[in-house]
Amino acid sequence: MFEFDTYNLLLTAIVTVLLQAIMFAFAMRLKTDHFTDITYALTFLILALGLLYWSPMHARQLLLAALITLWALRLGGYLLYRITKIGKDDRFDGRREDFVRFLSFWTFQAIVIWITMIPATMALSSDSQPGKIALDYLGVFVALAGLLIEAVSDQQKFRFKNDPANRDRWIETGLWRYSRHPNYFGETLFWLGIFALAARALPPGWAFLIGLSPLFIAMMLLFVSGIPLLDEKAIKRFGHLPAFREYRKRTSVFVPWFVKS
């Protein structure tokens, strides 16, 4: 859209920060968690559709936008339904009342969104029309597989937690039998597929560097904002139980795998 920002990286950064700032203001003023996660999904949706509108609508770009839209609508719908039902998110206890701590979360969220979207942002902004190769089909397959794994595992856990009979239990059925965090594995797989589909439309020599984007989201989930926080909470609640310690010992942390004997 601007000559100095051919691939819309600055533009998407500005849009991302503005959206988080606006929704943070509402969330902070109302002391609510209803805007936090839905803004995450909504930002991806706005970026994907906005870039598609202003960019060449080639088949690759249309497919990228369609996949991200499908992912964002699924995740956003699920998160909105979940927060409406449970009322609040325990992750923000002690944060939503603290301006600096709450703002730091929203700032971090903006950074994660922008970096995760870099491959798609640049591909959607590109006029490149390379012929399809096996990598493109693999990218679509991996993205759809990740979307399915994430959706199924989210639904399994939500249904489990909303059954009163499971009040003092942890989920270890369905996909959760093979991974302690299959939803995060699905999330990572989705963005890896998006990168594979976007790669051929990226500027020469940039693909390897931009490939750090799906690696970034994996590292965030594995070591920063995803698994460590949930594991800490689960250990605090169930760590004294031998059965829970056995579940942790025999079950893969991230990649679904055969149950260890």
Summary of the structure (lengths in Angstrom):
residues: 261
radius of gyration: 19.3
end to end distance: 56.5
largest distance: 61.4
contacts: 828
relative contact order: 0.12
helix: 73%
strand: 1%
